[in-house]
Amino acid sequence: MQKMIFKNIPGILVALAIAYIGAEASRYIGINILGFSKSPISSIMLAIIFGIVLANTITLPERCNIGFKFCIKYILKFGIILLGIRLGLLDILKIGIIGLPVVIICIASALLIAYYLSKSLNVSTKMGSLIAVGTGICGATAIVATAPAIDAKKEEVTYAIGVITVFGIIAMLLYPYIAHFIFKGDELFIGLFLGTSIHETAQVAGSGLIYSTQFDSPKTLDIATVTKLVRNTCMVVVIPAVSYFYFLNQKNSSDIKRSSILSIFPFFIFGFIAMGIVRTIGDYGVENSGMAFMYLDQSMWLSTIHLIKTSAEYLLAIAMAAVGLSTNIASLRSLGIKPLYVGFITALSVGIFSILTIYLIKILGIGI
């Protein structure tokens, strides 16, 4: 166990350093050079860009990759769990209920459009299925979970992950600014859009952080996170369904491999909800007796919440730096053009359907 922990340290330290450099560069350029009181340049965006540049300019030691994977797999999830302290349980439920229709429409549109495009462009059904679940649900996680169920080859899995990585990173960097313009700063609608239109959980967290820091809107990050967690949960229904319909069209439909629900369920969602329950109980105690958990007065409780929120943001910044450090541009050059068309049009369509559905919600006057 101790040996395994030490293996992760080099990569974690590099990601931490890149996250720190991104924060300092943002502060220096925005305040010292441009003269703003608050930097208009996102530190998260810079951390991702610096990570990509570093990873594709020099050859980092192979042992660093273990730490990068650890950051993306565990530090990211722990950061998201801690984010739950920013919302009470009632807020989580409200956002989840409002976001569910948008999530369902976006997932359905991704599956149908990717299927149609794959047929039209003669892209393999397996590749189309992987791109569909990666775009519609949660990127690489959904792709890896679906692959064994449809007997996808390793090359197809790598290919599909490369496609959704390209457009996911582009969306992560651009969508916060596009959403601010389209939805005129409305936190609910921007959060729903980021949570339903961007592929990976890490990318949604990154876009939410970019928007939060650039437009002073922490609530948007909360809404985007909850919406993405609702979307992730849909894996337990969508992936078995995709597998079933794939084999339904094959000659040997008896070859269906059933993915374990336990293997694909995003259990860290429960941690996020648990932190929301902690926030709810603590706030209730302060409001009714002046003490959270019979120990913390209002000042101490608010300080505790602030510490946890700040820790969550630092952890997410480290994970975002690891995302950049894990992006190999050279490997994406050999992806081929047709699957890129499928990925691009599907991703763009999901964004458009997200906007249209959100505007429908706006017309109906639904809000938080």
LINNOR-V702412 format. One record per helix or strand of 3 or more residues. SS is the DSSP state (hx for helix, st for strand). FROM is the first residue (numbers start at 0). LEN is the number of residues. If there is no record, write none. Layout:
ss: {SS;SS}
from: {FROM;FROM}
len: {LEN;LEN}
//
This chain:
ss: {hx;hx;hx;hx;hx;hx;hx;hx;hx;hx;hx;hx;hx;hx;hx;hx}
from: {1;42;61;88;124;153;186;200;217;234;252;260;267;297;328;337}
len: {32;15;25;32;26;29;11;15;16;14;3;4;22;28;4;27}
//
